[in-house]
Every structure is written in structure tokens, then in C-alpha cells.
Amino acid sequence: MSNLLERITVNPRQCGGRPCIRGMRIRVSDVLELLAAGLNSEQILEELPDLEIDDLRAALAYASGKLNHPVLLP
């Protein structure tokens, strides 16, 4: 999985510093929003032909890692 995360890049001068896929202007959040809208992997790859299936997996792995921490309740 660690090599999947190498596909995620962050550049403060690109997309406002938001995480992107392989230095392209396709944000991790773009991929997640398409998945949340109900598109499947094949549809996303048709919509964004510069992506590869491992890019979709990387976006999910990145999001999972960001959410995998304790939540402190007041």
C-alpha cells in the first residue's frame, strides 16, 4: 500500500496545495466525489482517461489514512 501513496502528490503551487494524483491537476477529492456520486471505477477512468486504476486505489488509501485517527469528543 505504501507504493500506492507515492501516487499522491502535494504541491503548494498546484490546486491550492490540495493532494493530487501523480502531479496532475486531478485532486484526490475529485476522485472521491465521483465515487460518492455513484460512478464506478470504469466510469471514472473513462471520464478522466489520464488516471489508472491504481490512482483510484491510491485516492481511497489516502482518504482512509487521513480518517484513521481517534476522534476527541468534547
C-alpha positions as CSV (number, residue, x, y, z in Angstrom):
1,M,0.0,0.0,0.0
2,S,2.9,2.4,0.7
3,N,3.8,2.5,-3.0
4,L,0.2,3.4,-3.8
5,L,0.5,6.5,-1.6
6,E,3.5,7.6,-3.7
7,R,1.0,8.4,-6.4
8,I,-0.4,11.2,-4.2
9,T,1.4,14.5,-4.5
10,V,1.1,17.8,-2.7
11,N,2.5,20.9,-4.2
12,P,1.7,24.3,-2.6
13,R,1.6,25.9,-6.0
14,Q,-0.9,23.5,-7.5
15,C,-4.6,23.2,-6.7
16,G,-4.1,25.3,-3.6
17,G,-1.8,22.7,-2.0
18,R,-4.5,20.0,-2.1
19,P,-3.5,16.4,-2.6
20,C,-3.4,15.5,-6.3
21,I,-2.9,12.3,-8.3
22,R,0.7,12.0,-9.7
23,G,1.3,15.7,-10.1
24,M,-1.7,16.2,-12.3
25,R,-4.4,18.7,-11.6
26,I,-6.8,15.9,-10.6
27,R,-7.3,16.2,-6.9
28,V,-7.9,13.2,-4.6
29,S,-11.2,14.9,-3.6
30,D,-12.3,14.9,-7.3
31,V,-11.9,11.1,-7.4
32,L,-13.7,10.7,-4.1
33,E,-16.6,12.9,-5.2
34,L,-17.0,10.9,-8.4
35,L,-17.1,7.7,-6.3
36,A,-19.6,9.3,-3.9
37,A,-21.8,10.3,-6.8
38,G,-22.1,6.6,-7.7
39,L,-19.6,6.3,-10.6
40,N,-17.7,3.0,-10.7
41,S,-14.1,2.7,-11.4
42,E,-14.6,2.1,-15.2
43,Q,-16.7,5.2,-15.5
44,I,-14.2,7.3,-13.7
45,L,-11.4,6.0,-15.9
46,E,-13.5,6.9,-18.9
47,E,-14.2,10.4,-17.5
48,L,-10.6,11.0,-16.6
49,P,-8.5,9.0,-19.1
50,D,-5.2,10.1,-17.6
51,L,-5.9,8.1,-14.5
52,E,-5.1,4.5,-13.9
53,I,-6.9,2.0,-11.6
54,D,-4.1,2.3,-9.0
55,D,-4.7,6.1,-8.9
56,L,-8.2,5.3,-7.7
57,R,-6.9,2.9,-5.1
58,A,-4.4,5.5,-4.0
59,A,-7.1,8.1,-3.5
60,L,-9.0,5.7,-1.3
61,A,-6.0,4.7,0.6
62,Y,-5.0,8.3,1.2
63,A,-8.5,9.2,2.4
64,S,-8.6,6.2,4.7
65,G,-5.3,7.1,6.2
66,K,-6.5,10.7,6.9
67,L,-9.6,9.4,8.6
68,N,-7.9,6.7,10.7
69,H,-7.2,8.6,13.8
70,P,-9.0,9.0,17.2
71,V,-11.8,11.5,17.4
72,L,-11.8,13.5,20.6
73,L,-15.3,14.3,21.8
74,P,-16.0,17.3,24.0
